[in-house]
Amino acid sequence: MTDCNCKSSSEIACKISVFNPEERSRYDTIRKDLTTNLSFEKTTSGYTFNFPNQPSLLIKIVEWISFENRCCPFISFSLHVSGEPDKIRVELTGNEAVKNLLKEEFHLA
């Protein structure tokens, strides 16, 4: 899951080459940590990833979003945090091509 399998099209194309080797290693580690046993919901415009509300996890999520935003700028991200124990949500949205890419990349059913 750490390799970007995005397929180029006129609408979307991952730019995994934006990372230097150290960044790529960090990106791969964070992405694996956050997406293994991922809790998610399908929405009309994409997917919402759900995480427990833990300070160290929130920092890791923000770092992951910053990496994803660099390599996949066509994905829109929204971060929602509340004081509730299980209430960190990350919304990943976009057009139909983006939704299909998210489903494929993150193995979402």
C-alpha positions as CSV (number, residue, x, y, z in Angstrom):
1,M,0.0,0.0,0.0
2,T,3.0,2.3,0.3
3,D,3.5,2.6,-3.4
4,C,1.3,5.1,-5.2
5,N,-0.5,3.2,-8.0
6,C,-2.3,6.3,-9.3
7,K,-2.8,6.1,-13.0
8,S,-2.2,9.2,-15.0
9,S,-5.2,10.8,-16.8
10,S,-6.0,14.3,-17.9
11,E,-7.7,14.9,-14.6
12,I,-5.5,13.2,-12.0
13,A,-1.9,12.1,-11.6
14,C,0.0,11.5,-8.4
15,K,3.4,13.2,-8.2
16,I,5.2,10.9,-5.8
17,S,8.5,12.2,-7.2
18,V,8.0,15.4,-5.2
19,F,9.5,13.6,-2.2
20,N,13.2,13.3,-1.5
21,P,14.2,9.9,-0.2
22,E,13.8,10.8,3.5
23,E,10.4,12.3,2.9
24,R,9.3,9.3,0.9
25,S,10.3,7.0,3.7
26,R,8.5,9.0,6.2
27,Y,5.4,9.3,4.0
28,D,5.4,5.5,3.5
29,T,5.6,4.9,7.2
30,I,2.9,7.3,8.2
31,R,0.5,6.2,5.4
32,K,0.9,2.5,6.5
33,D,0.4,3.4,10.2
34,L,-2.7,5.4,9.5
35,T,-4.4,3.2,6.8
36,T,-3.8,-0.3,8.3
37,N,-7.2,-1.4,9.7
38,L,-8.7,1.9,8.5
39,S,-12.2,2.8,9.7
40,F,-14.0,4.7,6.9
41,E,-17.3,5.8,5.6
42,K,-18.2,6.4,1.9
43,T,-19.8,9.8,1.2
44,T,-21.3,11.3,-1.9
45,S,-18.1,13.2,-2.7
46,G,-15.5,10.7,-1.4
47,Y,-14.6,9.1,1.8
48,T,-14.3,10.0,5.5
49,F,-11.5,8.3,7.5
50,N,-12.2,7.9,11.3
51,F,-9.5,7.9,14.0
52,P,-9.5,7.9,17.8
53,N,-8.9,11.4,19.3
54,Q,-5.3,11.1,20.5
55,P,-2.8,14.1,20.4
56,S,0.1,12.1,19.0
57,L,-2.2,10.6,16.3
58,L,-3.6,14.0,15.4
59,I,0.0,15.3,14.7
60,K,0.7,12.2,12.6
61,I,-2.6,12.8,10.6
62,V,-1.7,16.4,9.9
63,E,1.7,15.4,8.7
64,W,0.1,12.7,6.4
65,I,-2.3,15.3,5.0
66,S,0.6,17.6,4.2
67,F,2.4,14.8,2.3
68,E,-0.7,13.7,0.5
69,N,-1.5,17.3,-0.5
70,R,1.9,17.6,-2.1
71,C,1.7,14.4,-4.2
72,C,-2.0,14.4,-4.9
73,P,-3.1,18.1,-5.0
74,F,-6.4,17.1,-6.8
75,I,-7.7,15.6,-3.5
76,S,-9.5,18.0,-1.1
77,F,-8.9,17.4,2.5
78,S,-11.0,18.4,5.5
79,L,-9.9,17.7,9.1
80,H,-12.6,17.6,11.9
81,V,-11.6,17.2,15.5
82,S,-13.8,17.3,18.6
83,G,-13.2,16.5,22.2
84,E,-14.9,13.1,21.9
85,P,-12.7,10.0,22.2
86,D,-13.3,8.7,18.7
87,K,-13.8,11.9,16.8
88,I,-10.9,12.7,14.5
89,R,-12.3,12.6,10.9
90,V,-10.5,13.3,7.7
91,E,-12.6,13.8,4.6
92,L,-11.0,13.1,1.3
93,T,-13.1,14.4,-1.6
94,G,-13.1,15.2,-5.3
95,N,-14.7,14.4,-8.6
96,E,-15.7,10.9,-9.7
97,A,-12.1,10.1,-10.9
98,V,-10.7,11.1,-7.5
99,K,-13.3,9.0,-5.7
100,N,-12.3,6.0,-7.9
101,L,-8.7,6.6,-7.2
102,L,-9.2,6.8,-3.5
103,K,-11.2,3.5,-3.5
104,E,-8.3,1.8,-5.4
105,E,-5.4,3.4,-3.5
106,F,-6.8,2.7,-0.1
107,H,-8.5,-0.6,-0.9
108,L,-11.9,0.7,0.1
109,A,-15.0,-1.4,-0.5
